[in-house]
Amino acid sequence: MKFGTQMTARGLLLLSLACAAAPAHAGTPPAGSGNNWAGHNGDSNETAYSQLQQITKNNVGKLGLAWSLPLPGEVSLEATPVAVDGVLYFTGSEAKVYAVDGASGKILWTYDPQVWKTNPNAMHYNFAVNRGVAYADGRVFATALDGRLTALDAKTGKPLWTAQTVSLTSGQTVTGAPRVFAGKVIIGQGGADFGQRGYVTAYDAATGKQVWRFYVVPASPAQNAGDPAMELAAKTWSPDFWKTTGGGGGPWDSITYDAELNRIYVGTANASPYDPSVRSPGLGTNLFTASIVALDADTGKYLWHYQVVPRDEWDYDCTQQITLADLKINGKPRKVLMQAPKDGFFYVLDRETGKLISAGKLGKVTWASGIDMKTGIPIETPHDRYDVSGNTGKSLVWPASMGEHSWQSMSYSPRTGLVYIPTMQLGLSITKNEPQAGGFQLGPISILGVKQDENDDTGSLLAWDPVQQKPVWRVQHAALWNGGALATAGNVVFQGTADGQFAAYDALTGAKLWSQGAGGGVIASPMSYTAGAKQYVTLLVGYGGQTAAWGAKMNVGWKWGQPRYLLAYALGGTAPPPPTPPRTFAVHALDDPKFTPDPAKVALGGGLYIMCGACHGLNLISSGAPAPDLRESYIALNPDEFYKVVHDGILIQAGMPRFDFLSQDQVTALYSYIRAGARQTIAAQSGNPTAALPVSAAAAQSVGGNAIH
């Protein structure tokens, strides 16, 4: 169980830019990675594209499994491995770092940051997940959930230095992969959903000493004084907002380094609290939340920004991958950055000035009809704001706060000129809440939207033309939460899916060329490298992450105990497929006939369960979640053992946090809620759902969304 949060919304209206000249550095690096895959998305341009051509669309049908590595103890696997000189480096769900021989799959060393021992409080603010490492000059850089950034010797795994990037007492956590540039390593953090003030920090890669820090949102007037960026941003917030909230905006995922212009581009998160009428009455746009911000790479000084969703209230983060490219637009070469953030539009910006070049809808988008090309401001759909006086206090919008596109990598191929994007079509119904005492409000209540057409609640792999701003082809998937994309110079696009398939598609047409069972659901992104002169394609298999917080919508039949793997494919590979139990939607709920549920305790437990849903599943539906289905748990059948686990933390090393602040009565209430839910499941399966005590209505409120990263 971990603290979930109400899944919700965030702020609106304006675009501002400030332009500054930047010195030209080295010439444009070639797009994509070669024999090595040295960064999260391969190269500093974040293209997720491989220049390797040993595997092509003409021979990919001969691809086979070269080796598989079981990863016992792992659950939600989101990392993309980094490959340098034939060695793979990646992280598991609890941020454990692995070094693996890329030719054989043999583990060379591991490093465990042991968050459960060093800062167990951090385990309350997020489920266990990590998106990978960075590599530079013989060092591997990895982050832990509690914000520790550690440099490891790439040959031995020995720690060289550690920097604490967030306060140990804050609600901030780190799940993203760090990036390296020009002798520095940079990282952001999550925590906007808990009212934390977000920032990015650059550290000296050799020593771990802080070089610079840029805050996403302003603070008090005294703290803002003398900082032009913060003074500019403060004008877009209520004067006293900082007295009740840190403002949010934490850049929890993608950060891109522009080697040619010596800049950093940061995608920022939502404002806090979610409801803009609470955090910023009037029409304040709340800079620099839900924005792309350009910074000087040497100093961290602000250069320009583009606010994607001014005054966001739908949880439309802008933390998704930012990809750099040189495109010919209207017959002229342009240095651009491209992003497909949560809000459902694909943006192309001039990366020298921050000016919007174009924006197109990727799919079903209802909150705005388009983007005004003169101002860059979204053309919002009337009445889709729940915070505006005169509206109903409700909003039904597409996409949901999980986004049209989330953290899974998109891939840009300079060979085809297309971007390949894992997308989702999911709506969201939002109902405004009244502020809590003191004026602070975490957010409105949000519930997944009503299904309106056949492609709602599904995902796809979309090939997008960024110049023409139009789709070229789309592969429709049955499930929502699928893996990222890899494009190669062999004109092949790879993607793993939630239902456990790993497939290759023709980069120009989308025709399926090859597929093979992966032994489990895939949410991570594949990559490619060479070892022993052979090209490999590899990916991590481990369904989970946000699945629990979205309940039945994410349930594709994988159980918590499914084996997790690292898989490597090559031409002519003949390794047997990894053993895995088949998918099943059956729930083997347990019951104690002697237990008589108290409706009051069940109701109390339903309210407390909001702390548990992010890991154990909304409405007790685990959805292949980061933690077991409690209806099937023998521990949750025994009240004494349940107390030892929940209150005393006897399973903390296995990833289950200690909730020692709960009283005996509260733990008993949670136990009662689980027992009532298990009995209700058994009754429903027997065809007599009225025979069981109904589970508290509190469980109908969604927890999660992007409140956890």
C-alpha positions in Angstrom: 0.0 0.0 0.0 1.2 3.5 -0.8 -0.2 6.9 -0.8 -2.3 7.3 -3.9 -3.8 10.6 -4.8 -7.1 11.6 -6.4 -6.7 11.5 -10.1 -7.7 14.9 -11.5 -7.0 18.0 -13.4 -4.8 21.2 -13.5 -4.5 24.8 -15.2 -5.3 27.1 -18.4 -4.8 30.0 -20.8 -1.7 31.8 -22.3 1.4 31.3 -24.1 4.4 33.6 -23.5 7.8 33.5 -25.1 11.1 35.2 -24.4 13.8 34.8 -26.9 17.5 34.8 -26.4 20.4 34.2 -28.7 22.5 31.2 -28.0 26.0 30.5 -29.3 26.4 27.8 -31.9 28.5 24.9 -30.6 29.4 21.7 -32.5 27.7 20.9 -35.8 24.5 18.8 -35.9 25.3 15.3 -34.6 24.0 12.5 -36.7 20.5 11.4 -35.7 20.3 8.1 -33.8 22.6 5.7 -32.1 25.2 3.3 -33.6 26.8 0.3 -32.0 26.3 1.8 -28.6 23.0 3.0 -27.2 24.5 5.5 -24.8 21.4 7.3 -23.5 17.8 6.7 -22.5 16.6 7.3 -26.1 19.9 6.4 -27.8 21.3 9.8 -28.6 21.3 13.3 -27.1 18.6 14.3 -29.7 16.3 11.8 -27.9 15.3 10.2 -31.2 15.0 6.5 -30.0 16.3 5.6 -33.5 19.1 3.1 -34.3 21.4 3.5 -37.3 22.1 -0.2 -37.3 21.0 -2.0 -40.5 21.9 -5.7 -39.9 18.2 -6.3 -39.2 16.0 -5.0 -42.0 12.4 -5.2 -43.1 13.5 -7.9 -45.6 15.0 -10.3 -43.0 13.3 -9.4 -39.8 11.2 -12.5 -40.2 14.3 -14.5 -39.3 14.5 -12.7 -35.9 14.6 -15.0 -32.9 15.3 -14.9 -29.2 19.0 -15.0 -28.6 18.8 -15.1 -24.8 16.5 -14.3 -21.9 17.4 -13.2 -18.4 14.9 -13.9 -15.6 14.6 -11.0 -13.1 13.2 -12.5 -9.9 11.8 -9.9 -7.5 11.1 -7.4 -10.2 7.6 -6.2 -10.9 7.0 -3.0 -13.0 9.7 -2.6 -15.6 9.8 0.7 -17.4 13.5 1.2 -18.1 15.2 1.3 -21.5 18.6 -0.3 -21.2 21.7 1.6 -22.1 24.4 -0.3 -24.0 28.1 0.6 -24.1 30.8 -1.6 -25.6 28.6 -4.7 -25.5 27.4 -4.2 -21.9 23.8 -3.4 -21.0 23.0 -1.2 -18.0 19.4 -0.9 -16.7 17.3 -0.5 -13.6 14.5 -2.6 -12.0 11.4 -1.6 -10.3 13.1 -0.7 -7.0 15.9 1.2 -8.9 18.3 -1.7 -8.6 21.0 -1.3 -11.2 22.1 -4.3 -13.4 25.1 -4.6 -15.7 24.7 -7.5 -18.1 26.8 -9.0 -20.9 25.0 -8.1 -24.1 26.1 -11.2 -26.0 25.3 -13.8 -23.3 22.8 -12.3 -20.9 25.1 -13.0 -17.9 24.8 -10.6 -15.0 28.2 -8.8 -14.4 27.2 -6.9 -11.3 24.3 -5.3 -9.5 23.8 -2.3 -7.2 20.8 -1.9 -4.9 20.1 1.6 -3.4 17.9 0.0 -0.7 15.4 2.8 -0.3 13.6 0.7 2.2 16.6 1.1 4.5 17.8 4.6 3.8 14.5 6.5 3.4 11.5 4.3 3.8 9.2 7.3 3.9 9.7 7.9 0.2 8.0 4.5 -0.4 4.7 6.1 0.6 4.6 8.6 -2.2 4.9 6.4 -5.3 4.9 2.8 -6.4 8.3 1.3 -7.1 9.4 2.1 -10.7 12.4 3.5 -12.5 13.0 4.4 -16.1 16.8 3.8 -16.3 20.3 5.1 -16.2 22.7 7.3 -18.0 26.3 6.6 -19.0 29.4 8.8 -19.5 33.2 8.4 -19.2 33.1 5.0 -17.5 30.4 6.0 -15.0 26.8 4.8 -14.8 24.4 7.4 -13.2 21.3 6.1 -11.5 18.6 7.6 -9.3 16.6 6.1 -6.5 13.0 6.8 -5.5 14.1 8.9 -2.5 16.0 11.3 -4.8 19.6 10.0 -4.4 21.6 10.3 -7.6 24.6 7.9 -7.6 27.6 7.6 -9.9 28.8 4.0 -10.2 32.0 2.6 -11.7 30.8 1.0 -14.9 33.2 -1.9 -14.6 32.5 -2.8 -11.0 29.3 -1.2 -9.9 31.1 0.5 -7.0 29.6 3.8 -5.9 31.8 6.8 -6.7 29.6 9.6 -5.3 26.0 10.2 -4.2 24.0 13.5 -4.3 20.7 13.9 -2.5 18.6 15.8 -5.1 15.4 16.2 -3.1 14.6 16.9 0.6 14.2 13.7 2.6 11.1 15.1 4.3 9.3 16.3 1.1 6.8 14.4 -1.0 9.1 14.4 -3.9 10.3 11.3 -5.6 12.6 10.4 -8.6 11.6 7.8 -11.1 13.0 9.2 -14.4 16.3 8.4 -16.0 19.0 11.1 -15.6 20.7 12.6 -18.7 24.4 13.5 -19.2 25.8 16.4 -21.1 29.1 18.3 -21.3 30.5 16.9 -18.1 27.3 17.2 -16.2 24.4 15.0 -15.2 20.9 16.4 -14.8 17.7 15.2 -13.1 14.3 16.5 -12.1 11.6 14.9 -9.8 8.0 14.3 -9.2 5.9 15.7 -6.4 3.7 18.3 -8.0 0.7 16.3 -6.9 1.7 16.8 -3.3 2.2 20.5 -3.6 6.0 20.5 -4.0 7.9 23.2 -5.9 9.6 21.6 -8.9 13.1 22.1 -10.3 15.9 20.6 -12.4 19.4 20.3 -11.1 22.7 19.9 -12.9 25.6 18.1 -11.1 29.3 17.8 -12.0 29.6 14.3 -13.4 33.0 13.7 -11.9 32.3 15.0 -8.3 28.6 15.1 -7.8 28.7 18.8 -6.8 25.7 20.9 -7.8 26.5 23.2 -10.7 23.1 24.9 -11.2 19.4 24.6 -10.4 16.4 26.0 -12.2 13.0 26.3 -10.4 9.9 25.7 -12.5 7.6 28.0 -10.5 8.2 31.1 -8.3 8.1 31.2 -4.6 7.9 34.2 -2.2 8.6 37.7 -3.4 11.8 37.7 -1.4 13.0 34.5 -3.0 12.0 35.7 -6.5 13.8 39.0 -6.2 16.6 39.5 -8.7 15.6 36.4 -10.7 14.0 37.7 -14.0 12.5 34.3 -14.8 10.8 33.9 -11.4 9.7 37.6 -11.4 8.1 36.9 -14.8 6.4 33.7 -13.6 5.2 35.3 -10.4 3.0 37.7 -12.4 0.9 34.6 -13.5 0.1 33.4 -10.0 -2.0 34.7 -7.2 0.3 36.9 -4.9 0.0 34.6 -1.9 -0.2 31.2 -3.6 3.2 30.2 -2.1 1.8 30.3 1.4 -0.4 27.2 0.8 1.3 25.3 -1.9 4.7 24.9 -3.5 3.2 25.3 -6.9 4.1 22.0 -8.6 5.6 21.7 -12.1 8.3 19.1 -11.2 9.9 17.7 -14.4 9.6 14.0 -13.5 10.7 12.5 -16.8 12.2 13.8 -20.1 15.0 16.4 -20.3 16.8 17.0 -23.6 20.3 18.4 -24.3 20.8 20.4 -27.5 24.5 19.9 -28.3 24.4 22.3 -31.3 22.9 25.2 -29.4 24.2 24.3 -25.9 20.8 24.3 -24.4 18.6 22.2 -22.2 14.9 21.7 -22.9 12.8 20.8 -19.9 9.2 19.5 -20.1 7.4 20.5 -16.9 4.4 19.0 -15.0 1.1 20.3 -13.6 0.5 23.1 -11.2 -0.6 22.4 -7.7 -3.3 22.2 -6.5 -5.1 20.9 -9.5 -8.1 23.2 -9.5 -6.9 26.6 -10.9 -9.7 28.5 -9.2 -8.2 27.4 -5.9 -4.5 28.0 -6.6 -4.9 31.1 -8.8 -8.3 32.8 -8.9 -8.8 34.9 -12.1 -7.0 34.0 -15.2 -3.4 33.4 -14.1 -1.6 31.0 -16.4 0.8 29.6 -13.8 4.2 29.7 -15.4 6.2 27.6 -16.0 3.9 24.6 -15.4 2.8 22.5 -18.4 5.5 24.1 -20.5 8.7 23.5 -22.5 11.5 25.7 -21.0 14.8 26.3 -22.7 17.8 26.9 -20.4 21.5 27.7 -21.0 23.3 24.4 -20.5 26.3 26.0 -18.8 24.4 28.2 -16.3 20.8 27.0 -16.2 19.6 30.5 -17.0 16.2 30.9 -18.6 16.2 31.5 -22.4 12.6 31.1 -23.5 9.4 29.0 -22.9 6.3 27.8 -24.6 3.4 27.0 -22.4 1.5 24.1 -23.9 -1.5 24.2 -21.6 -1.9 27.5 -19.8 -3.8 27.3 -16.5 -4.0 23.5 -16.9 -6.8 21.8 -15.0 -6.9 18.4 -16.7 -3.5 17.0 -15.5 -2.0 17.6 -19.0 1.7 17.4 -18.1 4.3 18.4 -20.6 7.0 16.0 -19.2 7.0 13.7 -22.2 10.0 13.1 -24.6 11.4 16.2 -26.4 13.0 15.1 -29.7 15.4 17.4 -31.7 15.6 17.3 -35.5 16.4 19.4 -38.6 13.3 19.5 -40.8 12.5 21.2 -44.1 9.3 23.2 -43.6 7.9 25.3 -46.4 11.1 24.6 -48.4 13.3 26.0 -45.7 15.5 24.0 -43.2 14.4 24.6 -39.6 16.0 23.5 -36.3 13.1 22.1 -34.4 12.0 20.3 -31.3 9.0 17.9 -31.3 6.8 16.8 -28.5 3.7 14.7 -28.1 2.6 15.6 -24.6 -0.4 14.4 -22.7 -2.9 16.9 -24.2 -3.3 15.1 -27.5 -1.5 17.5 -29.9 1.8 17.1 -31.6 3.9 20.2 -31.4 6.8 21.4 -33.6 8.7 24.4 -32.2 11.6 26.4 -33.6 14.2 25.5 -30.9 16.2 28.6 -31.5 13.4 31.0 -30.6 10.7 28.8 -29.0 8.1 29.9 -31.6 5.4 27.5 -32.5 5.6 26.2 -36.0 2.7 23.8 -36.1 0.5 21.6 -33.9 -1.9 18.8 -35.0 -4.3 16.5 -33.2 -3.0 12.9 -32.8 -6.4 11.4 -32.2 -9.6 12.0 -30.2 -9.1 15.4 -28.5 -12.1 17.2 -27.2 -10.8 19.8 -24.7 -9.6 22.1 -27.5 -10.5 22.3 -31.2 -7.0 23.4 -32.2 -4.1 25.7 -31.4 -4.2 29.4 -32.5 -1.1 29.7 -34.7 -0.8 33.4 -34.1 -0.7 33.2 -30.4 0.1 29.6 -29.7 -2.8 29.5 -27.2 -5.2 26.5 -27.3 -8.7 27.1 -28.7 -10.6 25.6 -25.9 -14.0 23.9 -26.2 -16.6 25.9 -24.3 -17.9 24.4 -21.0 -15.0 21.9 -20.7 -13.7 23.7 -17.7 -15.1 22.6 -14.4 -13.5 25.6 -12.5 -15.2 28.4 -14.5 -18.1 30.2 -12.8 -21.3 29.4 -14.6 -20.2 25.9 -15.8 -21.7 22.8 -14.2 -18.6 21.9 -12.2 -18.2 18.8 -14.3 -16.1 18.1 -17.3 -15.9 15.1 -19.7 -12.8 15.4 -21.9 -10.5 13.4 -24.1 -7.7 12.6 -23.6 -7.7 11.5 -19.9 -5.1 12.8 -17.6 -3.0 9.7 -18.4 -2.6 11.4 -21.8 -2.8 10.7 -25.5 0.9 9.9 -25.1 2.6 9.2 -21.8 6.3 8.4 -20.8 6.7 5.5 -23.3 9.2 6.5 -25.9 8.3 7.8 -29.4 10.8 7.3 -32.1 11.8 9.6 -35.0 13.4 8.1 -38.1 15.3 10.6 -40.3 15.2 7.9 -43.0 11.4 8.0 -43.3 10.8 11.5 -41.8 8.1 10.0 -39.5 7.6 9.9 -35.8 6.3 6.6 -34.3 4.1 7.3 -31.2 2.5 4.9 -28.7 -0.9 6.5 -28.2 -4.0 6.0 -26.0 -7.7 6.9 -26.4 -9.3 7.3 -23.1 -11.8 9.9 -21.7 -12.1 11.4 -18.3 -15.0 12.7 -16.3 -14.1 15.3 -13.6 -16.3 16.7 -10.9 -15.3 19.8 -8.9 -14.7 19.4 -5.2 -14.9 22.0 -2.5 -11.6 23.3 -1.0 -10.3 21.7 2.1 -9.7 23.6 5.3 -7.2 26.3 4.9 -7.9 26.7 1.2 -5.7 23.8 0.0 -7.2 21.3 -2.3 -5.5 18.3 -3.8 -8.0 18.0 -6.5 -11.4 17.2 -7.9 -12.7 13.7 -8.2 -12.0 12.1 -11.5 -13.4 8.9 -13.0 -12.6 7.3 -16.3 -15.0 8.6 -19.0 -17.9 6.8 -20.6 -17.0 4.7 -23.7 -18.4 6.5 -26.7 -16.9 4.8 -29.7 -15.2 1.5 -30.5 -11.6 2.8 -30.1 -12.2 4.3 -26.7 -10.2 2.5 -24.0 -7.6 1.2 -26.6 -4.1 2.0 -27.6 -2.3 2.2 -30.9 1.1 2.7 -32.6 0.8 5.8 -34.7 3.1 6.9 -37.6 3.0 10.7 -37.8 4.3 13.1 -40.4 5.6 16.1 -38.3 5.9 18.4 -41.3 2.4 17.8 -42.7 1.0 17.2 -39.2 -1.0 14.2 -40.3 -1.2 10.5 -39.6 0.4 8.1 -42.1 -0.6 4.8 -40.6 -1.9 3.4 -37.3 -1.8 -0.1 -35.8 -4.7 -0.5 -33.4 -4.1 -2.4 -30.1 -6.8 -3.9 -27.9 -5.2 -2.7 -24.7 -4.4 0.9 -23.6 -1.0 0.7 -21.8 1.6 -0.5 -24.3 5.4 -0.2 -24.7 7.4 2.5 -26.4 8.7 2.5 -30.0 12.1 1.8 -31.6 12.8 2.7 -35.3 15.8 1.5 -37.1 17.7 2.3 -40.3 16.6 -1.1 -41.6 13.1 0.5 -41.9 11.7 -1.5 -39.1 9.7 -0.2 -36.1 9.5 -2.4 -33.0 7.0 -2.2 -30.1 5.9 -4.5 -27.3 2.3 -4.6 -26.1 0.3 -5.0 -22.9 -1.0 -8.4 -24.1 2.5 -9.8 -24.2 3.5 -9.5 -27.9 6.7 -8.1 -29.4 6.3 -7.1 -33.0 8.1 -5.5 -35.9 6.4 -3.3 -38.5 7.3 -1.8 -41.9 8.3 1.8 -41.1 6.6 3.1 -44.2 3.4 1.2 -44.3 2.8 -0.2 -40.8 2.5 -3.8 -42.2 3.3 -6.3 -39.5 6.5 -8.1 -40.5 7.1 -10.3 -37.4 5.9 -11.0 -33.9 6.7 -13.3 -31.0 5.3 -13.8 -27.5 7.3 -11.9 -24.9 6.3 -13.9 -21.9 4.4 -11.0 -20.2 3.0 -7.6 -20.7 5.4 -4.9 -22.1 5.3 -1.2 -21.1 9.0 -0.4 -21.6 10.7 0.7 -24.8 13.0 -1.5 -26.8 16.5 -0.5 -28.0 19.2 -1.9 -30.3 23.0 -2.4 -30.0 25.8 -4.6 -31.2 27.9 -7.2 -29.3 30.4 -9.4 -31.1 29.5 -7.7 -34.4 25.9 -8.9 -34.1 22.9 -6.6 -33.9 20.5 -7.2 -31.0 17.1 -5.8 -30.1 16.3 -5.9 -26.5 13.5 -5.0 -24.1 12.4 -5.4 -20.5 9.2 -7.4 -19.9 7.2 -6.4 -16.8 3.6 -5.1 -16.9 2.6 -2.7 -14.1 3.3 0.9 -13.2 0.2 3.0 -13.3 -2.0 0.0 -14.1 -3.2 -0.4 -10.5 -4.4 3.2 -10.2 -6.7 2.8 -13.3 -8.4 -0.4 -12.2 -10.3 -2.6 -14.7 -9.4 -0.4 -17.6 -5.8 -1.6 -17.4 -6.6 -5.3 -16.5 -5.3 -7.4 -19.4 -5.0 -10.6 -17.4 -1.5 -10.6 -16.0 -1.0 -11.4 -12.3 1.3 -9.8 -9.9 3.5 -12.9 -9.6 4.2 -13.2 -13.4 7.9 -13.7 -14.1 9.8 -10.7 -15.4 12.6 -10.8 -18.0 15.2 -9.0 -20.1 14.9 -10.4 -23.6 17.5 -10.0 -26.5 16.7 -10.9 -30.1 19.0 -11.4 -33.0 18.8 -12.9 -36.6 18.8 -16.6 -36.3 18.2 -16.6 -32.6 17.0 -20.1 -31.3 16.7 -19.7 -27.6 13.4 -21.1 -26.2 10.7 -18.7 -25.1 10.8 -17.8 -21.4 8.3 -19.8 -19.4 5.3 -17.8 -18.2 1.8 -18.6 -16.9 -1.0 -17.7 -19.4 -3.0 -14.6 -18.9 -6.2 -15.0 -16.8 -9.0 -12.8 -15.6 -10.0 -15.3 -12.9 -9.9 -14.0 -9.3 -9.3 -16.8 -6.7 -10.7 -14.8 -3.9 -10.3 -16.1 -0.3 -12.9 -15.9 2.4 -13.2 -16.6 6.1 -16.8 -17.7 6.8 -16.3 -16.8 10.5 -15.7 -13.2 9.6 -18.7 -10.9 10.0 -18.1 -7.5 8.4 -19.1 -4.4 10.2 -20.5 -1.9 7.6 -19.1 1.1 9.4 -15.6 -0.5 9.4 -15.9 -1.4 5.8 -16.8 2.2 4.9 -13.9 3.5 6.9 -11.6 1.0 5.3 -12.8 2.0 1.9 -11.7 5.6 2.6 -8.3 4.5 3.9 -7.8 2.3 0.9 -7.0 5.3 -1.2 -3.4 4.8 0.2 -3.3 1.3 -1.2 -5.0 1.6 -4.6 -1.9 2.9 -6.4 -0.2 -0.4 -5.8 -2.8 -3.0 -5.0 -5.4 -1.7 -7.5 -8.4 0.6 -7.7 -11.5 -1.2 -6.3 -9.2 -4.1 -5.3 -8.6 -4.9 -8.9 -4.9 -5.5 -9.2 -4.6 -5.2 -13.0 -1.2 -6.8 -13.1 -0.3 -4.2 -10.5 2.9 -3.5 -8.6 1.5 -5.4 -5.6 -0.7 -8.5 -5.1 -4.4 -8.8 -5.5 -5.4 -8.6 -1.8 -8.6 -10.6 -2.4 -6.3 -13.6 -3.1 -3.8 -12.9 -0.4 -3.4 -15.4 2.5 -1.8 -12.6 4.6 -4.9 -10.4 4.1 -6.9 -13.4 5.4 -5.2 -13.4 8.8 -5.8 -10.2 10.9 -2.7 -10.6 13.0 -0.3 -11.2 10.0 -2.0 -8.4 8.1 -1.3 -6.0 11.0 2.4 -7.1 11.1 2.7 -6.3 7.4 0.8 -3.1 7.3 1.7 -1.5 10.6 5.0 -3.1 11.5 6.4 -3.4 8.0 7.8 -6.9 8.1 7.8 -7.0 4.3 9.4 -3.7 3.7 12.4 -5.2 2.0 10.1 -6.8 -0.5 8.7 -3.3 -1.3 5.7 -3.1 1.0 6.0 0.2 3.0 5.5 0.4 6.7 2.3 2.3 7.8 3.1 2.7 11.5 1.0 5.9 11.7 -2.2 3.8 11.3 -4.0 2.8 14.5 -5.1 -0.7 15.3 -8.7 0.3 14.5 -7.7 1.7 11.1 -5.8 -1.4 10.1 -8.8 -3.4 11.2 -11.0 -1.2 9.0 -8.7 -1.9 6.0 -8.8 -5.6 6.8 -12.6 -5.4 6.9 -12.8 -3.6 3.5 -10.6 -6.2 1.9 -12.6 -9.1 3.4 -15.9 -7.5 2.2 -14.5 -7.0 -1.2 -13.2 -10.6 -1.5 -16.6 -11.9 -0.3 -18.4 -9.6 -2.9 -16.2 -11.0 -5.6 -17.0 -14.6 -4.6 -20.7 -13.8 -4.5 -20.5 -12.2 -7.9 -18.7 -15.2 -9.4 -21.4 -17.5 -7.9 -24.1 -15.5 -9.7 -25.5 -14.0 -6.5 -23.9 -10.6 -6.1 -26.5 -9.4 -3.6 -25.4 -12.0 -1.2 -22.4 -9.9 -0.2 -22.0 -6.7 1.7 -21.5 -3.9 -0.9 -18.1 -2.3 -0.8 -17.9 1.3 0.2 -18.8 3.9 -2.4 -15.5 5.6 -1.5 -13.8 3.0 -3.7 -15.6 4.4 -6.8 -13.3 7.5 -6.7 -10.3 7.0 -9.0 -6.9 7.3 -7.5 -3.7 7.8 -9.5 -3.8 9.4 -12.9 -0.5 11.3 -13.2 -0.4 11.9 -9.5 2.2 9.2 -9.4 5.1 8.8 -11.8 
